[in-house]
């Protein structure tokens, strides 16, 4: 039966202003991660395109060094660092706390009440059990074959049966109004086993019951704690391991903008071919490596002598060292011996295996691509 597959919520949908408020409260947390990503992707994509169009070669021929081109890149990284630092230190914790309070308020304003045919509807800490044999929407919920159990007095439950009826939310969704037709109420008591009461309502009977309360508001998360409070606990020596990790992550994540700039700039200007596609692929690989090391470093904190400080800052340190090494090679014009040896080895293997006539297997092309892809290795 298709009616078994549908639920009939009585709650009013959230309006547009409430939806936008939730989105706005969630945005700062998302921007703390996407801003460093945008810096890396923008630098790699832009300079990869410049290099593929030989504009980087023209700048070098004009006497412009890579260190001079790096200055505006560092300015961009500084602006992104300031914006990310503001988000991680002040804005994101406050908006995360506001989001939790807003979610609890919306849950009270729009309680969830879904009624399915031939399935008992019950909630924890809700003293009612509702069962309907059939239901459909239209002016609320129209029901047939109704059973309502009232257990507000555990020793004296009340059972209400009705042939048909309807239920609609009232009082700003805080109550449910049940209008029953041809109903009867039965009262039994465990204290008086021989006592049985029955009340008949052949015409119409109206009941008002409380709407099920939403799930209790969750305890504040560490991400909602202000940075000032975390710093106070760290200085007092009362901060937990999770609070220490959270503080160092808030401080280290903005510096990813500088780490990504130092790595992305020399890789971008050294790309001979591929343009934007190469920059996009490289940025995805680097972002995956950075955040994987960040998550891994924070997960192993507290194990042995691995400190939260090192776990949070290790990706920035590693990417910074790699960026300095790549930047020092970006102005070199001679061939890199290691890459050249690998290219010659691949060419030798291609010659030896040429007699096999393997299709779509051209080692010479691989060797050329490997040796020509990045000028910083030459």
PyMOL commands that set and color helices and strands:
alter all, ss='L'
color gray80, all
select helices_A, chain A and resi 2-5+16-52+55-61+66-109+222-224+227-236+241-253+256-269+275-299+308-329+337-352+354-356+363-372+375-377
alter helices_A, ss='H'
color red, helices_A
select strands_A, chain A and resi 8-9+114-115+121-122+128-137+141-150+158-170+175-188+196-210
alter strands_A, ss='S'
color yellow, strands_A
deselect
rebuild
show_as cartoon
